């Protein structure tokens, strides 16, 4: 099983009582099965488009994902206006239910 998230994947499979060999990959883990390096992957997906393009399918949800924005105090002081505008724009998009793969 190829993944960027070996600790999360290990916890998931341990909880299910499954013994799985994990291979830590960086970058496009969906290439693991295509190159014969792995039989499957554990990855984060938003729309599943990349999976479909690589002839993969979702077999199970490992868990929910949340996104956090972290800003150092120094960066916030220096770029407060820009960061505030970006947070406002993101908040509005989320409130409107907008979803775009370009984010």
N, C-alpha and C positions, 0 to 999 in steps of 0.2 A: 504494500500500500504506500503510494507516494504522497507526501504532504509537506506543506510549509509549516504545519502546526503539529509536530510530533507529540508534545505533551498533552494537548487537547485530544488528539486522536487516541493516544494510549489510554487516557482516562475513560474515553467513550467505550473502547473495546474491552477494557478490563471490567467495566460495569456490566457489560453484556456477557462476560465470561468467555470472550473470544480471544484466541491467541493469534495475533496478526504481526507479521514482520513489517516494520515501518521504515521507509526510506525517506530521509529528509532531503527535499529538493527546494531550490530557490527558483524564482521565475515562473515559467509556464508549466505548472505541475501536470496539466492535462496532457502534456507530451509523454509522460511516464508510460501510460498504456500503449500509446502509438509507437513508441520506440522499443517496446518489450521489456522495459525496466521494471514495470509494475503491472499488476492486473487491474488495479483500481486506484482512485485518489480520494483524499479528504481535502476539501478546499472550501473557500467562501465563494458563494455565487449570489449575484443579485437577480439577474434575469434568466440565467441558464443558457444564454445564447452561445457562449464560448463552448460550453459542454456539448450542445447540439451540433455545433460546427465541427467538433472533433468526434462525433458519433458516440458520445457518452450520455448516460442517463442518471438521474438522481435516484439512488436506492433508499436513502434514509437521511433524515435531518439529524445532525449531530447536536445542534443546539442553536439558540438565538444569538444574534450578533448585534452589538451596539457600537456606535461610532462616537468618539469623544474628540473635541478640539482642545488641545493643550497649548497654552501660550505662556511664555515666561514673562515675569513681571517687567523685565527690561524691554522685551519686544512689544509688550502691550503699551508701555509708556511711550515708546518711540513711534509706534504705528497705530495708536489708539483709534484714530479716525477710520483708517483703512480696515482694521479688524472689526470695528463696530459695524461698518457698512456691510462687510462680508457676512457677519452673523445675522444682521437684519435681513439681508437678501436670502440667506439659507433658511431662516425661520419662515419667511413668507412663502418660499417654494414648498417647504414641508407642510405648511398650513393649507396650501392650495392643492396638495396631493400630487404635485408634479414629481415625475420620475424620469430621469434622463441618464443614459449610460455614459454620458460624457463627463460626469462629475469626477 
